[in-house]
């Protein structure tokens, strides 16, 4: 009869293949570090710790790795259900990795157009939108340099708020944080590092992360319900049993920690728990639409928006990977409303806006679609983090350790790169450094 250790090793190895399975079976009993969450942060932390010779086990509740970075090919061409742009490429480590591994990232130089009904507006007709967008950027920057931790919208002048183009400009700001500018901290947003033009990965950003993590020891379908910690180490309770280690890297979204599906025993310090509540996830959802032929007026990829007086239109990327697929995105309140209405309603809404721009004839060429629902995903509970007004500094509170045993990682902990996959990567590097320090220091 197998003992408990042999049974557990067998259960874990059964979900893996090759070197990862062998490595997992060898260290399953008591690894140095347990990583909770196989998104960008957790995978990076695990890889870095393995490089330094530590034993690691990654526990993931889903049946896949990647977290909010996931490339979907169910409609033919790859499209990213979550993060898709390599922001701040001058400071983004994924750019170099993508080039080294043949993923060929390219600068997103696709032209942007706004439609008023079926009329594609000219550059002159768009002057008002450009002007108010520049004014918003100037006013936010001035308030940020003054250190104002207020709702972003509170920093804007009445002239800006009354501008006829403001609702569309506000929609763009909403996409930054996944929430309307009345609800996120201006000072927090001011710290984000913008550097260079956004880049795209034709094969998918999620596919790039999967390539990076292809040999890591990950145990899928293993949600953690409780993390016990004391001077002797940590224990993660899972459906497969209790797993112990010396240190835990907790790489779960801030909204998941705040919602409480993972219980900490003893409880987290109040400031640490409060910081997770102060960094909720906003929402951006996507709708992918596939057509039977190219219904778009150009053969190249373009960015479209429909002019609406309320600014509540979706943003569109046409001709994904030179295909007949386009991807529409909605952020903030519109995203929540469409998700609540259901996938079919979200698809119809996105298709309906395209009909307004291209005419009703495109309906007969529509094939099928798919929509994301990130706020309903119990392992995400949103898309990417923002900071509540008046709570600037919450991210910094999560960069240390708790009791010398727990280290947090995730995009929500990176002040200059929050809300991004490269922010998650940077947090994983930091978490690995902190875990190594704890393993070699007085707590080891």
Secondary structure, 3 states (H helix, E strand, C coil): CCCHHHHHHHHHHCCCCHHHHHHHHHHCCEEEEEEECCCHHHHHHHHHHHHCCCCEEEECCCCCCCCCCCEECCCCCCEECCCCEECCCCCCHHHHHHHHCCCCCEECCCCEEEEECCEECCCCCCHHHHHHHHHHHHHHHHHHHCCCCCEHHHHCCHHHHCCCCHHHHHHHHHHHHCCCCCCCEHHHHHCCCCCCCCEECCCCHHHHHHHHCCCCCEECCCCEEEEEEECCEEEEEECCEEEEEEEEEECCCHHHHHHCCCEEECCCCHHHHHHHHCCCEECEEEEEEEECCCCCCCCCCCEEEECCCCCCCCEEECCHHHCCEEEEEEEHHHHHHHHHHCHHHHHHHHHHHHHHHHCHHHHHHEEEEEECCHHHCCCCCCCEECCCCCCCCHHHHCCCEECCCEEECCHHHCCCCCCCHHHHHHHHHHHHHHHHHHHHCCCC
